[in-house]
Amino acid sequence: MYKLILKSEAEKFVKTHKIEGARFIKAFDEMRNDISTVSKYDIVRFKHTKYNDIFRLRIGKYTAIFRVVNNELVILVITIDSRGEVYK
């Protein structure tokens, strides 16, 4: 089982966007308990970065940027925001 860690920016999104935040938390909880459930969601690995463990999860008009650290069994959610703002 993976440990789920939300950085402060992601935590703030979850608190201010109750419905959308709950959807992201549900998705990350499912992945945390069974990493093979990633195929249920719109998840893409970032290309052209020096890190190969950074992904994005899109639910509706919002996107979460997260990192999976396998040797520590951690899913680190870096940020969640609208599609236009998340990459800034």
HTML snippet that shows the backbone in 3Dmol.js (N, CA, C, O; Angstrom):
<script src="https://3Dmol.org/build/3Dmol-min.js"></script>
<div id="view" style="width:600px;height:400px;position:relative"></div>
<script>
const pdb = `
ATOM      1  N   MET A   1       0.840  -1.174   0.000  1.00  0.00           N
ATOM      2  CA  MET A   1       0.000   0.000   0.000  1.00  0.00           C
ATOM      3  C   MET A   1       0.891   1.246   0.000  1.00  0.00           C
ATOM      4  O   MET A   1       1.875   1.325   0.736  1.00  0.00           O
ATOM      5  N   TYR A   2       0.527   2.203  -0.832  1.00  0.00           N
ATOM      6  CA  TYR A   2       1.268   3.454  -0.942  1.00  0.00           C
ATOM      7  C   TYR A   2       0.752   4.459   0.080  1.00  0.00           C
ATOM      8  O   TYR A   2      -0.407   4.400   0.491  1.00  0.00           O
ATOM      9  N   LYS A   3       1.605   5.364   0.478  1.00  0.00           N
ATOM     10  CA  LYS A   3       1.236   6.467   1.364  1.00  0.00           C
ATOM     11  C   LYS A   3       0.908   7.668   0.482  1.00  0.00           C
ATOM     12  O   LYS A   3       1.631   7.941  -0.476  1.00  0.00           O
ATOM     13  N   LEU A   4      -0.163   8.384   0.789  1.00  0.00           N
ATOM     14  CA  LEU A   4      -0.584   9.552   0.013  1.00  0.00           C
ATOM     15  C   LEU A   4      -0.166  10.817   0.749  1.00  0.00           C
ATOM     16  O   LEU A   4      -0.526  11.012   1.910  1.00  0.00           O
ATOM     17  N   ILE A   5       0.595  11.678   0.075  1.00  0.00           N
ATOM     18  CA  ILE A   5       1.037  12.948   0.655  1.00  0.00           C
ATOM     19  C   ILE A   5       0.578  14.073  -0.262  1.00  0.00           C
ATOM     20  O   ILE A   5       0.853  14.050  -1.462  1.00  0.00           O
ATOM     21  N   LEU A   6      -0.119  15.052   0.296  1.00  0.00           N
ATOM     22  CA  LEU A   6      -0.549  16.233  -0.452  1.00  0.00           C
ATOM     23  C   LEU A   6       0.329  17.410  -0.059  1.00  0.00           C
ATOM     24  O   LEU A   6       0.439  17.733   1.123  1.00  0.00           O
ATOM     25  N   LYS A   7       0.951  18.049  -1.033  1.00  0.00           N
ATOM     26  CA  LYS A   7       1.696  19.280  -0.761  1.00  0.00           C
ATOM     27  C   LYS A   7       0.661  20.360  -0.445  1.00  0.00           C
ATOM     28  O   LYS A   7      -0.524  20.176  -0.724  1.00  0.00           O
ATOM     29  N   SER A   8       1.088  21.468   0.124  1.00  0.00           N
ATOM     30  CA  SER A   8       0.161  22.495   0.619  1.00  0.00           C
ATOM     31  C   SER A   8      -0.738  23.053  -0.477  1.00  0.00           C
ATOM     32  O   SER A   8      -1.914  23.322  -0.229  1.00  0.00           O
ATOM     33  N   GLU A   9      -0.209  23.230  -1.677  1.00  0.00           N
ATOM     34  CA  GLU A   9      -1.016  23.765  -2.775  1.00  0.00           C
ATOM     35  C   GLU A   9      -2.148  22.805  -3.150  1.00  0.00           C
ATOM     36  O   GLU A   9      -3.269  23.243  -3.407  1.00  0.00           O
ATOM     37  N   ALA A  10      -1.865  21.522  -3.180  1.00  0.00           N
ATOM     38  CA  ALA A  10      -2.887  20.518  -3.489  1.00  0.00           C
ATOM     39  C   ALA A  10      -3.909  20.430  -2.359  1.00  0.00           C
ATOM     40  O   ALA A  10      -5.106  20.285  -2.609  1.00  0.00           O
ATOM     41  N   GLU A  11      -3.440  20.516  -1.128  1.00  0.00           N
ATOM     42  CA  GLU A  11      -4.333  20.473   0.024  1.00  0.00           C
ATOM     43  C   GLU A  11      -5.296  21.659   0.019  1.00  0.00           C
ATOM     44  O   GLU A  11      -6.473  21.515   0.349  1.00  0.00           O
ATOM     45  N   LYS A  12      -4.789  22.823  -0.357  1.00  0.00           N
ATOM     46  CA  LYS A  12      -5.619  24.026  -0.440  1.00  0.00           C
ATOM     47  C   LYS A  12      -6.709  23.847  -1.495  1.00  0.00           C
ATOM     48  O   LYS A  12      -7.854  24.241  -1.273  1.00  0.00           O
ATOM     49  N   PHE A  13      -6.362  23.252  -2.648  1.00  0.00           N
ATOM     50  CA  PHE A  13      -7.350  23.000  -3.693  1.00  0.00           C
ATOM     51  C   PHE A  13      -8.455  22.087  -3.175  1.00  0.00           C
ATOM     52  O   PHE A  13      -9.635  22.356  -3.397  1.00  0.00           O
ATOM     53  N   VAL A  14      -8.088  21.027  -2.498  1.00  0.00           N
ATOM     54  CA  VAL A  14      -9.064  20.061  -1.995  1.00  0.00           C
ATOM     55  C   VAL A  14     -10.012  20.726  -1.001  1.00  0.00           C
ATOM     56  O   VAL A  14     -11.203  20.414  -0.980  1.00  0.00           O
ATOM     57  N   LYS A  15      -9.500  21.632  -0.183  1.00  0.00           N
ATOM     58  CA  LYS A  15     -10.335  22.315   0.807  1.00  0.00           C
ATOM     59  C   LYS A  15     -11.275  23.331   0.169  1.00  0.00           C
ATOM     60  O   LYS A  15     -12.404  23.500   0.630  1.00  0.00           O
ATOM     61  N   THR A  16     -10.823  24.011  -0.888  1.00  0.00           N
ATOM     62  CA  THR A  16     -11.644  25.061  -1.493  1.00  0.00           C
ATOM     63  C   THR A  16     -12.576  24.544  -2.585  1.00  0.00           C
ATOM     64  O   THR A  16     -13.584  25.186  -2.881  1.00  0.00           O
ATOM     65  N   HIS A  17     -12.266  23.415  -3.181  1.00  0.00           N
ATOM     66  CA  HIS A  17     -13.097  22.807  -4.228  1.00  0.00           C
ATOM     67  C   HIS A  17     -13.579  21.453  -3.714  1.00  0.00           C
ATOM     68  O   HIS A  17     -12.992  20.418  -4.028  1.00  0.00           O
ATOM     69  N   LYS A  18     -14.634  21.467  -2.934  1.00  0.00           N
ATOM     70  CA  LYS A  18     -15.079  20.264  -2.219  1.00  0.00           C
ATOM     71  C   LYS A  18     -15.391  19.093  -3.155  1.00  0.00           C
ATOM     72  O   LYS A  18     -14.885  17.990  -2.948  1.00  0.00           O
ATOM     73  N   ILE A  19     -16.215  19.316  -4.178  1.00  0.00           N
ATOM     74  CA  ILE A  19     -16.645  18.219  -5.055  1.00  0.00           C
ATOM     75  C   ILE A  19     -15.485  17.702  -5.893  1.00  0.00           C
ATOM     76  O   ILE A  19     -15.225  16.499  -5.926  1.00  0.00           O
ATOM     77  N   GLU A  20     -14.786  18.613  -6.572  1.00  0.00           N
ATOM     78  CA  GLU A  20     -13.657  18.197  -7.407  1.00  0.00           C
ATOM     79  C   GLU A  20     -12.543  17.598  -6.557  1.00  0.00           C
ATOM     80  O   GLU A  20     -11.924  16.607  -6.944  1.00  0.00           O
ATOM     81  N   GLY A  21     -12.294  18.195  -5.411  1.00  0.00           N
ATOM     82  CA  GLY A  21     -11.275  17.682  -4.505  1.00  0.00           C
ATOM     83  C   GLY A  21     -11.587  16.266  -4.045  1.00  0.00           C
ATOM     84  O   GLY A  21     -10.691  15.428  -3.942  1.00  0.00           O
ATOM     85  N   ALA A  22     -12.860  16.003  -3.770  1.00  0.00           N
ATOM     86  CA  ALA A  22     -13.264  14.657  -3.351  1.00  0.00           C
ATOM     87  C   ALA A  22     -13.027  13.645  -4.465  1.00  0.00           C
ATOM     88  O   ALA A  22     -12.656  12.503  -4.198  1.00  0.00           O
ATOM     89  N   ARG A  23     -13.238  14.055  -5.706  1.00  0.00           N
ATOM     90  CA  ARG A  23     -12.982  13.154  -6.838  1.00  0.00           C
ATOM     91  C   ARG A  23     -11.501  12.790  -6.926  1.00  0.00           C
ATOM     92  O   ARG A  23     -11.153  11.631  -7.151  1.00  0.00           O
ATOM     93  N   PHE A  24     -10.634  13.785  -6.749  1.00  0.00           N
ATOM     94  CA  PHE A  24      -9.196  13.518  -6.788  1.00  0.00           C
ATOM     95  C   PHE A  24      -8.768  12.632  -5.621  1.00  0.00           C
ATOM     96  O   PHE A  24      -7.982  11.702  -5.804  1.00  0.00           O
ATOM     97  N   ILE A  25      -9.276  12.912  -4.435  1.00  0.00           N
ATOM     98  CA  ILE A  25      -8.921  12.106  -3.265  1.00  0.00           C
ATOM     99  C   ILE A  25      -9.373  10.665  -3.464  1.00  0.00           C
ATOM    100  O   ILE A  25      -8.646   9.732  -3.123  1.00  0.00           O
ATOM    101  N   LYS A  26     -10.576  10.479  -4.017  1.00  0.00           N
ATOM    102  CA  LYS A  26     -11.068   9.123  -4.287  1.00  0.00           C
ATOM    103  C   LYS A  26     -10.140   8.401  -5.263  1.00  0.00           C
ATOM    104  O   LYS A  26      -9.787   7.241  -5.048  1.00  0.00           O
ATOM    105  N   ALA A  27      -9.748   9.088  -6.333  1.00  0.00           N
ATOM    106  CA  ALA A  27      -8.861   8.478  -7.331  1.00  0.00           C
ATOM    107  C   ALA A  27      -7.515   8.113  -6.712  1.00  0.00           C
ATOM    108  O   ALA A  27      -7.006   7.014  -6.930  1.00  0.00           O
ATOM    109  N   PHE A  28      -6.943   9.028  -5.943  1.00  0.00           N
ATOM    110  CA  PHE A  28      -5.648   8.746  -5.322  1.00  0.00           C
ATOM    111  C   PHE A  28      -5.754   7.655  -4.260  1.00  0.00           C
ATOM    112  O   PHE A  28      -4.826   6.862  -4.098  1.00  0.00           O
ATOM    113  N   ASP A  29      -6.873   7.602  -3.535  1.00  0.00           N
ATOM    114  CA  ASP A  29      -7.060   6.530  -2.557  1.00  0.00           C
ATOM    115  C   ASP A  29      -7.132   5.169  -3.241  1.00  0.00           C
ATOM    116  O   ASP A  29      -6.558   4.194  -2.757  1.00  0.00           O
ATOM    117  N   GLU A  30      -7.841   5.108  -4.372  1.00  0.00           N
ATOM    118  CA  GLU A  30      -7.910   3.848  -5.114  1.00  0.00           C
ATOM    119  C   GLU A  30      -6.525   3.426  -5.590  1.00  0.00           C
ATOM    120  O   GLU A  30      -6.155   2.257  -5.487  1.00  0.00           O
ATOM    121  N   MET A  31      -5.757   4.390  -6.116  1.00  0.00           N
ATOM    122  CA  MET A  31      -4.402   4.077  -6.574  1.00  0.00           C
ATOM    123  C   MET A  31      -3.499   3.681  -5.412  1.00  0.00           C
ATOM    124  O   MET A  31      -2.646   2.803  -5.542  1.00  0.00           O
ATOM    125  N   ARG A  32      -3.699   4.337  -4.280  1.00  0.00           N
ATOM    126  CA  ARG A  32      -2.881   4.061  -3.099  1.00  0.00           C
ATOM    127  C   ARG A  32      -3.076   2.622  -2.634  1.00  0.00           C
ATOM    128  O   ARG A  32      -2.117   1.951  -2.255  1.00  0.00           O
ATOM    129  N   ASN A  33      -4.309   2.157  -2.664  1.00  0.00           N
ATOM    130  CA  ASN A  33      -4.620   0.806  -2.205  1.00  0.00           C
ATOM    131  C   ASN A  33      -4.292  -0.263  -3.238  1.00  0.00           C
ATOM    132  O   ASN A  33      -3.908  -1.377  -2.880  1.00  0.00           O
ATOM    133  N   ASP A  34      -4.442   0.072  -4.525  1.00  0.00           N
ATOM    134  CA  ASP A  34      -4.159  -0.894  -5.592  1.00  0.00           C
ATOM    135  C   ASP A  34      -3.647  -0.119  -6.798  1.00  0.00           C
ATOM    136  O   ASP A  34      -4.443   0.423  -7.565  1.00  0.00           O
ATOM    137  N   ILE A  35      -2.342  -0.059  -6.976  1.00  0.00           N
ATOM    138  CA  ILE A  35      -1.725   0.762  -8.019  1.00  0.00           C
ATOM    139  C   ILE A  35      -2.154   0.331  -9.419  1.00  0.00           C
ATOM    140  O   ILE A  35      -1.999   1.099 -10.368  1.00  0.00           O
ATOM    141  N   SER A  36      -2.687  -0.875  -9.568  1.00  0.00           N
ATOM    142  CA  SER A  36      -3.127  -1.335 -10.892  1.00  0.00           C
ATOM    143  C   SER A  36      -4.412  -0.652 -11.354  1.00  0.00           C
ATOM    144  O   SER A  36      -4.808  -0.836 -12.505  1.00  0.00           O
ATOM    145  N   THR A  37      -5.081   0.132 -10.500  1.00  0.00           N
ATOM    146  CA  THR A  37      -6.306   0.832 -10.895  1.00  0.00           C
ATOM    147  C   THR A  37      -6.027   2.082 -11.723  1.00  0.00           C
ATOM    148  O   THR A  37      -6.966   2.779 -12.107  1.00  0.00           O
ATOM    149  N   VAL A  38      -4.776   2.377 -12.003  1.00  0.00           N
ATOM    150  CA  VAL A  38      -4.454   3.586 -12.765  1.00  0.00           C
ATOM    151  C   VAL A  38      -5.077   3.567 -14.152  1.00  0.00           C
ATOM    152  O   VAL A  38      -5.303   4.627 -14.735  1.00  0.00           O
ATOM    153  N   SER A  39      -5.357   2.398 -14.688  1.00  0.00           N
ATOM    154  CA  SER A  39      -5.943   2.321 -16.028  1.00  0.00           C
ATOM    155  C   SER A  39      -7.367   2.861 -16.070  1.00  0.00           C
ATOM    156  O   SER A  39      -7.886   3.119 -17.156  1.00  0.00           O
ATOM    157  N   LYS A  40      -8.012   3.039 -14.922  1.00  0.00           N
ATOM    158  CA  LYS A  40      -9.363   3.602 -14.865  1.00  0.00           C
ATOM    159  C   LYS A  40      -9.376   5.103 -15.128  1.00  0.00           C
ATOM    160  O   LYS A  40     -10.414   5.662 -15.480  1.00  0.00           O
ATOM    161  N   TYR A  41      -8.243   5.750 -14.963  1.00  0.00           N
ATOM    162  CA  TYR A  41      -8.190   7.206 -14.987  1.00  0.00           C
ATOM    163  C   TYR A  41      -7.351   7.724 -16.149  1.00  0.00           C
ATOM    164  O   TYR A  41      -6.567   6.992 -16.752  1.00  0.00           O
ATOM    165  N   ASP A  42      -7.539   9.011 -16.444  1.00  0.00           N
ATOM    166  CA  ASP A  42      -6.784   9.685 -17.506  1.00  0.00           C
ATOM    167  C   ASP A  42      -5.438  10.127 -16.928  1.00  0.00           C
ATOM    168  O   ASP A  42      -5.271  11.272 -16.509  1.00  0.00           O
ATOM    169  N   ILE A  43      -4.492   9.200 -16.917  1.00  0.00           N
ATOM    170  CA  ILE A  43      -3.170   9.452 -16.344  1.00  0.00           C
ATOM    171  C   ILE A  43      -2.127   9.317 -17.439  1.00  0.00           C
ATOM    172  O   ILE A  43      -2.125   8.346 -18.196  1.00  0.00           O
ATOM    173  N   VAL A  44      -1.238  10.308 -17.514  1.00  0.00           N
ATOM    174  CA  VAL A  44      -0.183  10.303 -18.522  1.00  0.00           C
ATOM    175  C   VAL A  44       1.138  10.632 -17.832  1.00  0.00           C
ATOM    176  O   VAL A  44       1.200  11.510 -16.972  1.00  0.00           O
ATOM    177  N   ARG A  45       2.187   9.919 -18.220  1.00  0.00           N
ATOM    178  CA  ARG A  45       3.535  10.186 -17.704  1.00  0.00           C
ATOM    179  C   ARG A  45       4.093  11.419 -18.419  1.00  0.00           C
ATOM    180  O   ARG A  45       3.939  11.558 -19.632  1.00  0.00           O
ATOM    181  N   PHE A  46       4.744  12.317 -17.663  1.00  0.00           N
ATOM    182  CA  PHE A  46       5.386  13.479 -18.267  1.00  0.00           C
ATOM    183  C   PHE A  46       6.556  13.029 -19.120  1.00  0.00           C
ATOM    184  O   PHE A  46       7.357  12.192 -18.703  1.00  0.00           O
ATOM    185  N   LYS A  47       6.649  13.580 -20.297  1.00  0.00           N
ATOM    186  CA  LYS A  47       7.774  13.283 -21.177  1.00  0.00           C
ATOM    187  C   LYS A  47       8.725  14.474 -21.169  1.00  0.00           C
ATOM    188  O   LYS A  47       8.340  15.581 -20.794  1.00  0.00           O
ATOM    189  N   HIS A  48       9.939  14.247 -21.574  1.00  0.00           N
ATOM    190  CA  HIS A  48      10.943  15.301 -21.728  1.00  0.00           C
ATOM    191  C   HIS A  48      11.271  16.007 -20.417  1.00  0.00           C
ATOM    192  O   HIS A  48      11.530  17.210 -20.402  1.00  0.00           O
ATOM    193  N   THR A  49      11.259  15.266 -19.330  1.00  0.00           N
ATOM    194  CA  THR A  49      11.725  15.813 -18.055  1.00  0.00           C
ATOM    195  C   THR A  49      12.838  14.913 -17.547  1.00  0.00           C
ATOM    196  O   THR A  49      12.976  13.770 -17.983  1.00  0.00           O
ATOM    197  N   LYS A  50      13.619  15.430 -16.636  1.00  0.00           N
ATOM    198  CA  LYS A  50      14.701  14.607 -16.100  1.00  0.00           C
ATOM    199  C   LYS A  50      14.183  13.570 -15.108  1.00  0.00           C
ATOM    200  O   LYS A  50      14.912  12.655 -14.725  1.00  0.00           O
ATOM    201  N   TYR A  51      12.930  13.711 -14.695  1.00  0.00           N
ATOM    202  CA  TYR A  51      12.316  12.734 -13.795  1.00  0.00           C
ATOM    203  C   TYR A  51      11.355  11.871 -14.598  1.00  0.00           C
ATOM    204  O   TYR A  51      10.562  12.397 -15.379  1.00  0.00           O
ATOM    205  N   ASN A  52      11.409  10.576 -14.423  1.00  0.00           N
ATOM    206  CA  ASN A  52      10.489   9.716 -15.156  1.00  0.00           C
ATOM    207  C   ASN A  52       9.373   9.186 -14.268  1.00  0.00           C
ATOM    208  O   ASN A  52       8.653   8.265 -14.655  1.00  0.00           O
ATOM    209  N   ASP A  53       9.226   9.761 -13.081  1.00  0.00           N
ATOM    210  CA  ASP A  53       8.185   9.309 -12.164  1.00  0.00           C
ATOM    211  C   ASP A  53       7.142  10.391 -11.889  1.00  0.00           C
ATOM    212  O   ASP A  53       6.465  10.350 -10.861  1.00  0.00           O
ATOM    213  N   ILE A  54       7.008  11.361 -12.800  1.00  0.00           N
ATOM    214  CA  ILE A  54       6.026  12.435 -12.652  1.00  0.00           C
ATOM    215  C   ILE A  54       4.895  12.199 -13.644  1.00  0.00           C
ATOM    216  O   ILE A  54       5.126  11.923 -14.821  1.00  0.00           O
ATOM    217  N   PHE A  55       3.657  12.315 -13.142  1.00  0.00           N
ATOM    218  CA  PHE A  55       2.469  12.037 -13.934  1.00  0.00           C
ATOM    219  C   PHE A  55       1.467  13.166 -13.775  1.00  0.00           C
ATOM    220  O   PHE A  55       1.588  14.013 -12.890  1.00  0.00           O
ATOM    221  N   ARG A  56       0.470  13.159 -14.660  1.00  0.00           N
ATOM    222  CA  ARG A  56      -0.661  14.065 -14.483  1.00  0.00           C
ATOM    223  C   ARG A  56      -1.933  13.242 -14.523  1.00  0.00           C
ATOM    224  O   ARG A  56      -2.050  12.284 -15.287  1.00  0.00           O
ATOM    225  N   LEU A  57      -2.880  13.629 -13.691  1.00  0.00           N
ATOM    226  CA  LEU A  57      -4.195  13.008 -13.619  1.00  0.00           C
ATOM    227  C   LEU A  57      -5.209  14.079 -13.945  1.00  0.00           C
ATOM    228  O   LEU A  57      -5.252  15.114 -13.280  1.00  0.00           O
ATOM    229  N   ARG A  58      -6.027  13.849 -14.958  1.00  0.00           N
ATOM    230  CA  ARG A  58      -7.044  14.818 -15.345  1.00  0.00           C
ATOM    231  C   ARG A  58      -8.414  14.272 -14.980  1.00  0.00           C
ATOM    232  O   ARG A  58      -8.775  13.155 -15.351  1.00  0.00           O
ATOM    233  N   ILE A  59      -9.175  15.083 -14.241  1.00  0.00           N
ATOM    234  CA  ILE A  59     -10.568  14.777 -13.921  1.00  0.00           C
ATOM    235  C   ILE A  59     -11.365  16.033 -14.236  1.00  0.00           C
ATOM    236  O   ILE A  59     -11.204  17.060 -13.576  1.00  0.00           O
ATOM    237  N   GLY A  60     -12.226  15.950 -15.245  1.00  0.00           N
ATOM    238  CA  GLY A  60     -12.996  17.115 -15.671  1.00  0.00           C
ATOM    239  C   GLY A  60     -12.074  18.183 -16.211  1.00  0.00           C
ATOM    240  O   GLY A  60     -11.210  17.901 -17.041  1.00  0.00           O
ATOM    241  N   LYS A  61     -12.251  19.416 -15.743  1.00  0.00           N
ATOM    242  CA  LYS A  61     -11.407  20.507 -16.234  1.00  0.00           C
ATOM    243  C   LYS A  61     -10.192  20.763 -15.341  1.00  0.00           C
ATOM    244  O   LYS A  61      -9.469  21.740 -15.531  1.00  0.00           O
ATOM    245  N   TYR A  62      -9.976  19.883 -14.371  1.00  0.00           N
ATOM    246  CA  TYR A  62      -8.857  20.051 -13.450  1.00  0.00           C
ATOM    247  C   TYR A  62      -7.798  18.970 -13.659  1.00  0.00           C
ATOM    248  O   TYR A  62      -8.097  17.857 -14.090  1.00  0.00           O
ATOM    249  N   THR A  63      -6.567  19.324 -13.347  1.00  0.00           N
ATOM    250  CA  THR A  63      -5.429  18.427 -13.524  1.00  0.00           C
ATOM    251  C   THR A  63      -4.601  18.400 -12.242  1.00  0.00           C
ATOM    252  O   THR A  63      -4.366  19.434 -11.617  1.00  0.00           O
ATOM    253  N   ALA A  64      -4.170  17.213 -11.868  1.00  0.00           N
ATOM    254  CA  ALA A  64      -3.263  17.047 -10.730  1.00  0.00           C
ATOM    255  C   ALA A  64      -1.913  16.598 -11.259  1.00  0.00           C
ATOM    256  O   ALA A  64      -1.838  15.729 -12.127  1.00  0.00           O
ATOM    257  N   ILE A  65      -0.865  17.179 -10.743  1.00  0.00           N
ATOM    258  CA  ILE A  65       0.497  16.761 -11.053  1.00  0.00           C
ATOM    259  C   ILE A  65       0.983  15.988  -9.830  1.00  0.00           C
ATOM    260  O   ILE A  65       0.946  16.498  -8.710  1.00  0.00           O
ATOM    261  N   PHE A  66       1.438  14.758 -10.051  1.00  0.00           N
ATOM    262  CA  PHE A  66       1.876  13.958  -8.916  1.00  0.00           C
ATOM    263  C   PHE A  66       3.079  13.108  -9.279  1.00  0.00           C
ATOM    264  O   PHE A  66       3.411  12.919 -10.450  1.00  0.00           O
ATOM    265  N   ARG A  67       3.713  12.610  -8.247  1.00  0.00           N
ATOM    266  CA  ARG A  67       4.928  11.813  -8.404  1.00  0.00           C
ATOM    267  C   ARG A  67       4.754  10.509  -7.635  1.00  0.00           C
ATOM    268  O   ARG A  67       4.255  10.510  -6.510  1.00  0.00           O
ATOM    269  N   VAL A  68       5.160   9.410  -8.232  1.00  0.00           N
ATOM    270  CA  VAL A  68       5.110   8.110  -7.568  1.00  0.00           C
ATOM    271  C   VAL A  68       6.539   7.705  -7.233  1.00  0.00           C
ATOM    272  O   VAL A  68       7.363   7.483  -8.121  1.00  0.00           O
ATOM    273  N   VAL A  69       6.816   7.613  -5.949  1.00  0.00           N
ATOM    274  CA  VAL A  69       8.149   7.229  -5.487  1.00  0.00           C
ATOM    275  C   VAL A  69       8.050   5.766  -5.048  1.00  0.00           C
ATOM    276  O   VAL A  69       7.632   5.475  -3.928  1.00  0.00           O
ATOM    277  N   ASN A  70       8.435   4.856  -5.936  1.00  0.00           N
ATOM    278  CA  ASN A  70       8.233   3.427  -5.691  1.00  0.00           C
ATOM    279  C   ASN A  70       9.076   2.871  -4.559  1.00  0.00           C
ATOM    280  O   ASN A  70       8.599   2.036  -3.790  1.00  0.00           O
ATOM    281  N   ASN A  71      10.309   3.312  -4.442  1.00  0.00           N
ATOM    282  CA  ASN A  71      11.150   2.733  -3.391  1.00  0.00           C
ATOM    283  C   ASN A  71      10.689   3.130  -1.993  1.00  0.00           C
ATOM    284  O   ASN A  71      11.075   2.493  -1.013  1.00  0.00           O
ATOM    285  N   GLU A  72       9.866   4.179  -1.887  1.00  0.00           N
ATOM    286  CA  GLU A  72       9.313   4.595  -0.600  1.00  0.00           C
ATOM    287  C   GLU A  72       7.817   4.328  -0.517  1.00  0.00           C
ATOM    288  O   GLU A  72       7.207   4.572   0.524  1.00  0.00           O
ATOM    289  N   LEU A  73       7.210   3.827  -1.604  1.00  0.00           N
ATOM    290  CA  LEU A  73       5.771   3.589  -1.693  1.00  0.00           C
ATOM    291  C   LEU A  73       4.978   4.846  -1.333  1.00  0.00           C
ATOM    292  O   LEU A  73       4.123   4.822  -0.447  1.00  0.00           O
ATOM    293  N   VAL A  74       5.273   5.936  -2.031  1.00  0.00           N
ATOM    294  CA  VAL A  74       4.641   7.231  -1.781  1.00  0.00           C
ATOM    295  C   VAL A  74       4.039   7.771  -3.072  1.00  0.00           C
ATOM    296  O   VAL A  74       4.664   7.711  -4.131  1.00  0.00           O
ATOM    297  N   ILE A  75       2.808   8.303  -2.974  1.00  0.00           N
ATOM    298  CA  ILE A  75       2.216   9.096  -4.044  1.00  0.00           C
ATOM    299  C   ILE A  75       2.211  10.529  -3.534  1.00  0.00           C
ATOM    300  O   ILE A  75       1.477  10.854  -2.601  1.00  0.00           O
ATOM    301  N   LEU A  76       3.020  11.384  -4.136  1.00  0.00           N
ATOM    302  CA  LEU A  76       3.178  12.773  -3.710  1.00  0.00           C
ATOM    303  C   LEU A  76       2.422  13.668  -4.682  1.00  0.00           C
ATOM    304  O   LEU A  76       2.834  13.816  -5.832  1.00  0.00           O
ATOM    305  N   VAL A  77       1.314  14.269  -4.233  1.00  0.00           N
ATOM    306  CA  VAL A  77       0.515  15.161  -5.072  1.00  0.00           C
ATOM    307  C   VAL A  77       1.111  16.553  -4.950  1.00  0.00           C
ATOM    308  O   VAL A  77       1.079  17.158  -3.879  1.00  0.00           O
ATOM    309  N   ILE A  78       1.659  17.061  -6.056  1.00  0.00           N
ATOM    310  CA  ILE A  78       2.364  18.335  -6.043  1.00  0.00           C
ATOM    311  C   ILE A  78       1.392  19.497  -6.138  1.00  0.00           C
ATOM    312  O   ILE A  78       1.474  20.435  -5.345  1.00  0.00           O
ATOM    313  N   THR A  79       0.472  19.452  -7.098  1.00  0.00           N
ATOM    314  CA  THR A  79      -0.488  20.534  -7.271  1.00  0.00           C
ATOM    315  C   THR A  79      -1.729  20.025  -7.982  1.00  0.00           C
ATOM    316  O   THR A  79      -1.686  19.019  -8.689  1.00  0.00           O
ATOM    317  N   ILE A  80      -2.841  20.736  -7.786  1.00  0.00           N
ATOM    318  CA  ILE A  80      -4.089  20.494  -8.507  1.00  0.00           C
ATOM    319  C   ILE A  80      -4.635  21.856  -8.879  1.00  0.00           C
ATOM    320  O   ILE A  80      -4.739  22.736  -8.025  1.00  0.00           O
ATOM    321  N   ASP A  81      -4.987  22.044 -10.146  1.00  0.00           N
ATOM    322  CA  ASP A  81      -5.555  23.319 -10.581  1.00  0.00           C
ATOM    323  C   ASP A  81      -6.208  23.124 -11.939  1.00  0.00           C
ATOM    324  O   ASP A  81      -6.191  22.027 -12.496  1.00  0.00           O
ATOM    325  N   SER A  82      -6.787  24.205 -12.469  1.00  0.00           N
ATOM    326  CA  SER A  82      -7.390  24.122 -13.795  1.00  0.00           C
ATOM    327  C   SER A  82      -6.299  23.882 -14.827  1.00  0.00           C
ATOM    328  O   SER A  82      -5.123  24.158 -14.587  1.00  0.00           O
ATOM    329  N   ARG A  83      -6.700  23.375 -15.953  1.00  0.00           N
ATOM    330  CA  ARG A  83      -5.737  22.948 -16.968  1.00  0.00           C
ATOM    331  C   ARG A  83      -4.787  24.066 -17.395  1.00  0.00           C
ATOM    332  O   ARG A  83      -3.603  23.813 -17.615  1.00  0.00           O
ATOM    333  N   GLY A  84      -5.281  25.282 -17.513  1.00  0.00           N
ATOM    334  CA  GLY A  84      -4.445  26.395 -17.944  1.00  0.00           C
ATOM    335  C   GLY A  84      -3.470  26.881 -16.890  1.00  0.00           C
ATOM    336  O   GLY A  84      -2.424  27.440 -17.220  1.00  0.00           O
ATOM    337  N   GLU A  85      -3.801  26.673 -15.631  1.00  0.00           N
ATOM    338  CA  GLU A  85      -2.983  27.195 -14.537  1.00  0.00           C
ATOM    339  C   GLU A  85      -1.993  26.185 -13.973  1.00  0.00           C
ATOM    340  O   GLU A  85      -0.976  26.577 -13.400  1.00  0.00           O
ATOM    341  N   VAL A  86      -2.264  24.911 -14.120  1.00  0.00           N
ATOM    342  CA  VAL A  86      -1.472  23.897 -13.436  1.00  0.00           C
ATOM    343  C   VAL A  86      -0.041  23.820 -13.949  1.00  0.00           C
ATOM    344  O   VAL A  86       0.857  23.444 -13.195  1.00  0.00           O
ATOM    345  N   TYR A  87       0.192  24.164 -15.205  1.00  0.00           N
ATOM    346  CA  TYR A  87       1.524  24.039 -15.786  1.00  0.00           C
ATOM    347  C   TYR A  87       2.378  25.287 -15.617  1.00  0.00           C
ATOM    348  O   TYR A  87       3.522  25.311 -16.071  1.00  0.00           O
ATOM    349  N   LYS A  88       1.851  26.325 -14.976  1.00  0.00           N
ATOM    350  CA  LYS A  88       2.604  27.575 -14.802  1.00  0.00           C
ATOM    351  C   LYS A  88       3.556  27.473 -13.640  1.00  0.00           C
ATOM    352  O   LYS A  88       4.273  28.428 -13.343  1.00  0.00           O
TER     353      LYS A  88
END
`;
const viewer = $3Dmol.createViewer("view");
viewer.addModel(pdb, "pdb");
viewer.setStyle({}, {cartoon: {color: "spectrum"}});
viewer.zoomTo();
viewer.render();
</script>
